[in-house]
Each structure stands twice: as C-alpha cells, then as structure tokens.
Amino acid sequence: MLLYLVGGATVFVGSGVMAMAGLGAAFLFVPLFFYLGVPLGQATSAALLLNAVSLSAATIAYARAGLIDWRAGVPVLIAAVLLAPVGAALTAQVDRSLLLPSSSVSSCSRAP
C-alpha cells in the first residue's frame, strides 16, 4: 500500500513539474507503472493520458497569461495531429529490442 501512495505522489509531483517545463513525463511514468506491476501496454497508455491531462492544464494556464505564440504553435499542432497515424504505423514496424535495450526486454516482450 505504501508503494502505491509513494507512486501516486511521485506521479502527481512529476506531472506538475514536467508540465511547467513544457515536457511530458511519460518517459518517467512508464517504467514506474511497469515496476508497480502494470502491463507495458497499459502503462504506456496511462502515462500518455497523464501527459495529455497535465499538458492541457498547463496550456490553459499559459494561454490565459498570454504566453503562447499561436502563430508558431498552431501549424505545429496541426502537423502533429495529421502525422500521428503515420508515426503510429511506423512504430509498429520497429523491433521492440531496439526500443528497450535493457535486460527487461525479454520480460516485456512476453507480456500479454
């Protein structure tokens, strides 16, 4: 139980700090969730959802403060949304051992 409380506090603080820096924290949360016993696919999805929520809140705060250059950001946003399916299709073709070169590759590749 203590492990989950510490993990939850880490996620909360990490999301806030990384959102303030303009970064997603999925690269931190995927290993944390995996360590807590969440399957790799679900850990990745949950971490990306946390990114979306925390970065959306940060975007609203920065927009209210007038700190966003919309003329530069909107074209990048449109390109990212339109090219996301291409990136997802290409990612499916990449060998998992190239993405996870640690000793946990064998345990990750056997996960259901």
OpenMM code with the backbone's topology and positions (N, CA, C; nanometers):
from openmm import Vec3, app, unit

residues = "MET LEU LEU TYR LEU VAL GLY GLY ALA THR VAL PHE VAL GLY SER GLY VAL MET ALA MET ALA GLY LEU GLY ALA ALA PHE LEU PHE VAL PRO LEU PHE PHE TYR LEU GLY VAL PRO LEU GLY GLN ALA THR SER ALA ALA LEU LEU LEU ASN ALA VAL SER LEU SER ALA ALA THR ILE ALA TYR ALA ARG ALA GLY LEU ILE ASP TRP ARG ALA GLY VAL PRO VAL LEU ILE ALA ALA VAL LEU LEU ALA PRO VAL GLY ALA ALA LEU THR ALA GLN VAL ASP ARG SER LEU LEU LEU PRO SER SER SER VAL SER SER CYS SER ARG ALA PRO".split()
positions = [
    Vec3(0.0827, -0.1192, 0.0000),
    Vec3(0.0000, 0.0000, 0.0000),
    Vec3(0.0870, 0.1255, 0.0000),
    Vec3(0.1932, 0.1226, 0.0787),
    Vec3(0.2838, 0.2374, 0.0849),
    Vec3(0.3475, 0.2646, -0.0513),
    Vec3(0.3787, 0.1577, -0.1233),
    Vec3(0.4377, 0.1724, -0.2564),
    Vec3(0.3443, 0.2479, -0.3498),
    Vec3(0.2139, 0.2194, -0.3427),
    Vec3(0.1169, 0.2886, -0.4282),
    Vec3(0.0987, 0.4343, -0.3864),
    Vec3(0.1038, 0.4617, -0.2576),
    Vec3(0.0940, 0.6004, -0.2115),
    Vec3(0.2147, 0.6819, -0.2579),
    Vec3(0.3327, 0.6240, -0.2454),
    Vec3(0.4537, 0.6921, -0.2912),
    Vec3(0.4506, 0.7077, -0.4428),
    Vec3(0.4065, 0.6038, -0.5133),
    Vec3(0.3954, 0.6115, -0.6590),
    Vec3(0.2965, 0.7178, -0.7023),
    Vec3(0.1825, 0.7271, -0.6353),
    Vec3(0.0830, 0.8294, -0.6670),
    Vec3(0.1348, 0.9698, -0.6430),
    Vec3(0.2054, 0.9897, -0.5322),
    Vec3(0.2634, 1.1208, -0.5030),
    Vec3(0.3706, 1.1559, -0.6058),
    Vec3(0.4492, 1.0579, -0.6461),
    Vec3(0.5521, 1.0810, -0.7475),
    Vec3(0.4899, 1.1218, -0.8806),
    Vec3(0.3829, 1.0551, -0.9179),
    Vec3(0.3139, 1.0881, -1.0428),
    Vec3(0.2567, 1.2294, -1.0361),
    Vec3(0.1947, 1.2649, -0.9249),
    Vec3(0.1345, 1.3973, -0.9101),
    Vec3(0.2398, 1.5074, -0.9189),
    Vec3(0.3460, 1.4938, -0.8428),
    Vec3(0.4522, 1.5956, -0.8438),
    Vec3(0.5252, 1.5959, -0.9782),
    Vec3(0.5559, 1.4782, -1.0297),
    Vec3(0.6265, 1.4700, -1.1576),
    Vec3(0.5473, 1.5301, -1.2719),
    Vec3(0.4169, 1.5056, -1.2750),
    Vec3(0.3327, 1.5635, -1.3799),
    Vec3(0.3328, 1.7147, -1.3725),
    Vec3(0.3209, 1.7677, -1.2525),
    Vec3(0.3190, 1.9134, -1.2362),
    Vec3(0.4493, 1.9784, -1.2764),
    Vec3(0.5595, 1.9230, -1.2306),
    Vec3(0.6907, 1.9811, -1.2615),
    Vec3(0.7200, 1.9719, -1.4112),
    Vec3(0.6940, 1.8563, -1.4702),
    Vec3(0.7233, 1.8398, -1.6125),
    Vec3(0.6306, 1.9257, -1.6985),
    Vec3(0.5047, 1.9414, -1.6580),
    Vec3(0.4127, 2.0271, -1.7342),
    Vec3(0.4583, 2.1723, -1.7285),
    Vec3(0.5077, 2.2165, -1.6137),
    Vec3(0.5588, 2.3534, -1.6027),
    Vec3(0.6795, 2.3737, -1.6932),
    Vec3(0.7552, 2.2681, -1.7146),
    Vec3(0.8727, 2.2768, -1.8012),
    Vec3(0.8355, 2.2600, -1.9487),
    Vec3(0.7091, 2.2259, -1.9757),
    Vec3(0.6658, 2.2077, -2.1137),
    Vec3(0.6974, 2.0707, -2.1687),
    Vec3(0.7203, 1.9750, -2.0810),
    Vec3(0.7550, 1.8388, -2.1227),
    Vec3(0.6511, 1.7404, -2.0719),
    Vec3(0.6384, 1.6309, -2.1415),
    Vec3(0.5579, 1.5216, -2.0913),
    Vec3(0.6431, 1.4339, -2.0016),
    Vec3(0.5800, 1.3675, -1.9083),
    Vec3(0.6546, 1.2847, -1.8149),
    Vec3(0.6342, 1.1354, -1.8399),
    Vec3(0.5852, 1.0997, -1.9572),
    Vec3(0.5587, 0.9580, -1.9858),
    Vec3(0.6859, 0.8756, -1.9766),
    Vec3(0.7986, 0.9339, -2.0152),
    Vec3(0.9240, 0.8587, -2.0096),
    Vec3(0.9621, 0.8235, -1.8660),
    Vec3(0.9078, 0.8948, -1.7677),
    Vec3(0.9309, 0.8608, -1.6271),
    Vec3(0.8247, 0.7646, -1.5747),
    Vec3(0.7009, 0.7831, -1.6219),
    Vec3(0.5910, 0.7067, -1.5649),
    Vec3(0.5801, 0.5657, -1.6193),
    Vec3(0.6194, 0.5427, -1.7424),
    Vec3(0.6096, 0.4067, -1.7976),
    Vec3(0.6926, 0.3089, -1.7141),
    Vec3(0.8207, 0.3377, -1.6855),
    Vec3(0.8957, 0.2437, -1.6002),
    Vec3(0.8390, 0.2332, -1.4588),
    Vec3(0.7889, 0.3459, -1.4050),
    Vec3(0.7301, 0.3426, -1.2705),
    Vec3(0.6082, 0.2517, -1.2679),
    Vec3(0.5172, 0.2698, -1.3631),
    Vec3(0.3973, 0.1868, -1.3676),
    Vec3(0.4334, 0.0403, -1.3916),
    Vec3(0.5300, 0.0165, -1.4804),
    Vec3(0.5732, -0.1202, -1.5083),
    Vec3(0.6295, -0.1845, -1.3816),
    Vec3(0.7056, -0.1085, -1.3046),
    Vec3(0.7609, -0.1582, -1.1785),
    Vec3(0.6493, -0.1915, -1.0790),
    Vec3(0.5406, -0.1135, -1.0844),
    Vec3(0.4280, -0.1373, -0.9943),
    Vec3(0.3398, -0.2528, -1.0395),
    Vec3(0.3751, -0.3176, -1.1524),
    Vec3(0.3036, -0.4356, -1.1963),
    Vec3(0.2021, -0.4130, -1.3066),
    Vec3(0.1980, -0.2919, -1.3615),
    Vec3(0.1046, -0.2638, -1.4707),
    Vec3(0.1663, -0.3173, -1.6000),
    Vec3(0.0898, -0.3900, -1.6816),
    Vec3(0.1437, -0.4384, -1.8100),
    Vec3(0.1931, -0.3221, -1.8961),
    Vec3(0.2925, -0.3483, -1.9790),
    Vec3(0.3601, -0.2425, -2.0543),
    Vec3(0.2642, -0.1617, -2.1410),
    Vec3(0.1725, -0.2266, -2.2103),
    Vec3(0.0779, -0.1536, -2.2952),
    Vec3(-0.0109, -0.0598, -2.2157),
    Vec3(-0.0587, -0.1053, -2.1011),
    Vec3(-0.1436, -0.0214, -2.0161),
    Vec3(-0.0619, 0.0884, -1.9494),
    Vec3(0.0613, 0.0584, -1.9120),
    Vec3(0.1476, 0.1602, -1.8515),
    Vec3(0.1749, 0.2732, -1.9497),
    Vec3(0.1993, 0.2378, -2.0748),
    Vec3(0.2245, 0.3383, -2.1779),
    Vec3(0.1004, 0.4240, -2.2007),
    Vec3(-0.0147, 0.3600, -2.2117),
    Vec3(-0.1391, 0.4335, -2.2348),
    Vec3(-0.1713, 0.5264, -2.1187),
    Vec3(-0.1559, 0.4783, -1.9972),
    Vec3(-0.1844, 0.5614, -1.8799),
    Vec3(-0.0884, 0.6797, -1.8716),
    Vec3(0.0378, 0.6567, -1.9008),
    Vec3(0.1360, 0.7649, -1.8962),
    Vec3(0.1065, 0.8717, -2.0012),
    Vec3(0.0658, 0.8292, -2.1201),
    Vec3(0.0321, 0.9258, -2.2242),
    Vec3(-0.0957, 1.0018, -2.1908),
    Vec3(-0.1914, 0.9366, -2.1253),
    Vec3(-0.3117, 1.0067, -2.0811),
    Vec3(-0.2757, 1.1118, -1.9761),
    Vec3(-0.1876, 1.0770, -1.8841),
    Vec3(-0.1415, 1.1753, -1.7851),
    Vec3(-0.0739, 1.2935, -1.8528),
    Vec3(0.0051, 1.2675, -1.9565),
    Vec3(0.0670, 1.3767, -2.0329),
    Vec3(-0.0393, 1.4686, -2.0902),
    Vec3(-0.1406, 1.4099, -2.1521),
    Vec3(-0.2456, 1.4898, -2.2157),
    Vec3(-0.3175, 1.5778, -2.1133),
    Vec3(-0.3488, 1.5211, -1.9982),
    Vec3(-0.4210, 1.5975, -1.8960),
    Vec3(-0.3337, 1.7086, -1.8380),
    Vec3(-0.2125, 1.6763, -1.7974),
    Vec3(-0.1276, 1.7767, -1.7342),
    Vec3(-0.0847, 1.8852, -1.8324),
    Vec3(-0.0520, 1.8475, -1.9554),
    Vec3(-0.0112, 1.9482, -2.0532),
    Vec3(-0.1289, 2.0322, -2.1012),
    Vec3(-0.2497, 1.9763, -2.1008),
    Vec3(-0.3678, 2.0569, -2.1334),
    Vec3(-0.3913, 2.1629, -2.0268),
    Vec3(-0.3783, 2.1237, -1.9012),
    Vec3(-0.3938, 2.2210, -1.7920),
    Vec3(-0.2863, 2.3296, -1.8002),
    Vec3(-0.1646, 2.2902, -1.8319),
    Vec3(-0.0567, 2.3881, -1.8453),
    Vec3(-0.0816, 2.4806, -1.9636),
    Vec3(-0.1324, 2.4260, -2.0731),
    Vec3(-0.1622, 2.5078, -2.1911),
    Vec3(-0.2679, 2.6125, -2.1584),
    Vec3(-0.3714, 2.5740, -2.0860),
    Vec3(-0.4762, 2.6694, -2.0479),
    Vec3(-0.4177, 2.7810, -1.9613),
    Vec3(-0.3334, 2.7435, -1.8656),
    Vec3(-0.2732, 2.8450, -1.7786),
    Vec3(-0.1827, 2.9396, -1.8574),
    Vec3(-0.1008, 2.8861, -1.9458),
    Vec3(-0.0122, 2.9701, -2.0261),
    Vec3(-0.0917, 3.0563, -2.1249),
    Vec3(-0.2012, 3.0028, -2.1797),
    Vec3(-0.2837, 3.0807, -2.2724),
    Vec3(-0.3505, 3.1972, -2.1997),
    Vec3(-0.3999, 3.1735, -2.0812),
    Vec3(-0.4622, 3.2815, -2.0033),
    Vec3(-0.3626, 3.3911, -1.9703),
    Vec3(-0.2371, 3.3518, -1.9509),
    Vec3(-0.1331, 3.4511, -1.9192),
    Vec3(-0.0778, 3.5167, -2.0455),
    Vec3(-0.1230, 3.4743, -2.1630),
    Vec3(-0.0763, 3.5331, -2.2887),
    Vec3(0.0665, 3.4953, -2.3253),
    Vec3(0.1093, 3.3777, -2.2853),
    Vec3(0.2476, 3.3347, -2.3063),
    Vec3(0.2647, 3.2384, -2.4231),
    Vec3(0.1627, 3.2209, -2.5055),
    Vec3(0.1707, 3.1269, -2.6171),
    Vec3(0.1785, 3.2033, -2.7486),
    Vec3(0.2731, 3.1658, -2.8318),
    Vec3(0.2842, 3.2211, -2.9666),
    Vec3(0.1981, 3.1346, -3.0580),
    Vec3(0.0723, 3.1741, -3.0762),
    Vec3(-0.0236, 3.0934, -3.1510),
    Vec3(0.0155, 3.0787, -3.2976),
    Vec3(0.0782, 3.1803, -3.3562),
    Vec3(0.1154, 3.1730, -3.4977),
    Vec3(0.2209, 3.0658, -3.5218),
    Vec3(0.3023, 3.0369, -3.4239),
    Vec3(0.4010, 2.9295, -3.4374),
    Vec3(0.3442, 2.7955, -3.3901),
    Vec3(0.2596, 2.7985, -3.2887),
    Vec3(0.2111, 2.6751, -3.2288),
    Vec3(0.1035, 2.6028, -3.3065),
    Vec3(0.0116, 2.6766, -3.3685),
    Vec3(-0.0997, 2.6119, -3.4382),
    Vec3(-0.0529, 2.5276, -3.5571),
    Vec3(0.0383, 2.5761, -3.6426),
    Vec3(0.0859, 2.4881, -3.7513),
    Vec3(0.1551, 2.3612, -3.7000),
    Vec3(0.2295, 2.3731, -3.5906),
    Vec3(0.2942, 2.2550, -3.5325),
    Vec3(0.1880, 2.1585, -3.4799),
    Vec3(0.0855, 2.2110, -3.4163),
    Vec3(-0.0229, 2.1281, -3.3650),
    Vec3(-0.0936, 2.0542, -3.4781),
    Vec3(-0.1248, 2.1258, -3.5862),
    Vec3(-0.1933, 2.0639, -3.6997),
    Vec3(-0.1069, 1.9534, -3.7620),
    Vec3(0.0212, 1.9812, -3.7802),
    Vec3(0.1109, 1.8803, -3.8372),
    Vec3(0.1217, 1.7585, -3.7460),
    Vec3(0.1291, 1.7797, -3.6155),
    Vec3(0.1399, 1.6678, -3.5221),
    Vec3(0.0158, 1.5802, -3.5251),
    Vec3(-0.1015, 1.6431, -3.5302),
    Vec3(-0.2258, 1.5663, -3.5332),
    Vec3(-0.2388, 1.4886, -3.6643),
    Vec3(-0.2058, 1.5528, -3.7747),
    Vec3(-0.2193, 1.4857, -3.9042),
    Vec3(-0.1169, 1.3743, -3.9242),
    Vec3(0.0027, 1.3894, -3.8675),
    Vec3(0.1077, 1.2896, -3.8869),
    Vec3(0.1121, 1.1819, -3.7781),
    Vec3(0.0295, 1.1938, -3.6750),
    Vec3(0.0289, 1.0943, -3.5675),
    Vec3(-0.0010, 0.9534, -3.6173),
    Vec3(-0.0982, 0.9338, -3.7062),
    Vec3(-0.1215, 0.7964, -3.7558),
    Vec3(-0.0019, 0.7394, -3.8312),
    Vec3(0.0705, 0.8245, -3.9009),
    Vec3(0.1900, 0.7780, -3.9724),
    Vec3(0.2946, 0.7301, -3.8717),
    Vec3(0.3150, 0.8082, -3.7665),
    Vec3(0.4104, 0.7692, -3.6632),
    Vec3(0.3703, 0.6408, -3.5933),
    Vec3(0.2407, 0.6251, -3.5676),
    Vec3(0.1931, 0.5025, -3.5030),
    Vec3(0.2150, 0.3815, -3.5930),
    Vec3(0.1899, 0.3975, -3.7221),
    Vec3(0.2096, 0.2861, -3.8156),
    Vec3(0.3571, 0.2496, -3.8273),
    Vec3(0.4435, 0.3497, -3.8281),
    Vec3(0.5872, 0.3222, -3.8373),
    Vec3(0.6407, 0.2609, -3.7085),
    Vec3(0.5877, 0.3025, -3.5954),
    Vec3(0.6327, 0.2484, -3.4674),
    Vec3(0.6016, 0.0997, -3.4578),
    Vec3(0.4901, 0.0579, -3.5131),
    Vec3(0.4529, -0.0841, -3.5106),
    Vec3(0.5526, -0.1695, -3.5872),
    Vec3(0.6278, -0.1103, -3.6779),
    Vec3(0.7244, -0.1836, -3.7592),
    Vec3(0.8623, -0.1939, -3.6941),
    Vec3(0.8865, -0.1169, -3.5873),
    Vec3(1.0173, -0.1139, -3.5227),
    Vec3(1.0317, -0.2329, -3.4291),
    Vec3(1.1472, -0.2964, -3.4321),
    Vec3(1.1758, -0.4090, -3.3435),
    Vec3(1.1807, -0.3600, -3.1992),
    Vec3(1.1064, -0.4249, -3.1103),
    Vec3(1.0984, -0.3830, -2.9706),
    Vec3(1.2350, -0.3849, -2.9022),
    Vec3(1.3231, -0.4736, -2.9429),
    Vec3(1.4549, -0.4809, -2.8786),
    Vec3(1.5371, -0.3553, -2.9048),
    Vec3(1.5073, -0.2820, -3.0129),
    Vec3(1.5761, -0.1563, -3.0379),
    Vec3(1.5273, -0.0464, -2.9446),
    Vec3(1.4000, -0.0534, -2.9051),
    Vec3(1.3419, 0.0485, -2.8189),
    Vec3(1.3712, 0.0246, -2.6719),
    Vec3(1.3863, -0.1004, -2.6344),
    Vec3(1.4096, -0.1361, -2.4943),
    Vec3(1.5376, -0.2186, -2.4827),
    Vec3(1.6530, -0.1556, -2.4903),
    Vec3(1.7774, -0.2324, -2.4913),
    Vec3(1.8221, -0.2817, -2.3544),
    Vec3(1.7396, -0.2703, -2.2521),
    Vec3(1.7801, -0.3139, -2.1189),
    Vec3(1.7530, -0.4631, -2.1004),
    Vec3(1.7824, -0.5109, -1.9831),
    Vec3(1.7618, -0.6527, -1.9544),
    Vec3(1.6145, -0.6874, -1.9414),
    Vec3(1.5269, -0.5873, -1.9340),
    Vec3(1.3842, -0.6152, -1.9200),
    Vec3(1.3170, -0.6429, -2.0537),
    Vec3(1.3934, -0.6443, -2.1628),
    Vec3(1.3338, -0.6666, -2.2949),
    Vec3(1.2650, -0.8014, -2.3001),
    Vec3(1.3303, -0.9038, -2.2501),
    Vec3(1.2702, -1.0367, -2.2583),
    Vec3(1.1416, -1.0453, -2.1780),
    Vec3(1.1363, -0.9816, -2.0614),
    Vec3(1.0135, -0.9878, -1.9808),
    Vec3(0.9056, -0.9019, -2.0436),
    Vec3(0.9415, -0.7904, -2.1101),
    Vec3(0.8413, -0.7045, -2.1738),
    Vec3(0.7832, -0.7703, -2.2963),
    Vec3(0.8658, -0.8392, -2.3727),
    Vec3(0.8163, -0.8973, -2.4967),
    Vec3(0.7271, -1.0181, -2.4702),
    Vec3(0.7356, -1.0775, -2.3507),
    Vec3(0.6498, -1.1909, -2.3187),
    Vec3(0.5194, -1.1491, -2.2539),
    Vec3(0.5034, -1.0205, -2.2241),
    Vec3(0.3805, -0.9744, -2.1601),
    Vec3(0.2627, -0.9916, -2.2541),
    Vec3(0.1453, -1.0278, -2.1994),
    Vec3(0.0289, -1.0491, -2.2865),
    Vec3(-0.0226, -0.9211, -2.3470),
] * unit.nanometer
topology = app.Topology()
chain = topology.addChain("A")
for resn in residues:
    res = topology.addResidue(resn, chain)
    for name in ("N", "CA", "C"):
        topology.addAtom(name, app.Element.getBySymbol(name[0]), res)
